[in-house]
């Protein structure tokens, strides 16, 4: 008499294999989904900073917005000027492969890196006034990831 062989998978192995296959299928789809990554943090002055990055379906990242609650400027004459809510928007500015960016416009410099969970950078802005210049000086900023939203344009 020949020994009986059981060629069926145990139930636990079948369930485990099915779950592993579902994860392999689901993870790449969610990781490549288009959406907006939101960040919130502070300037070195203690004022609020918000940022958002657009992630396309192909994985490319674009700086969508970088905003500052308040920026304080010091002018050559010694007086100061404070700008209320200031939004600096750079739609379509693609982040470098290391998720960094540097923007120089009209003598202003905004640079930084926006990683998956946090980011940091520097900024220095100025404007002419009465033959002199008003400037923020070099400020640093840091942010933490604050959320995710689906891309409304998809």
Secondary structure, DSSP 8 states (H G I E B T S, - for coil): -------S--HHHHHHHHHHHHHHHHHHHHHT--EEEEEEEEETTS-EEEEEEEE-TTS-EEEEEEEES-EEEEETTS-EEEE-SEEE--TTEE--TTSEEEEEETTEEEEEEE-SSEEEEEEE-EEEETTEEEE--SEEEEEEEEEEEE-TT-
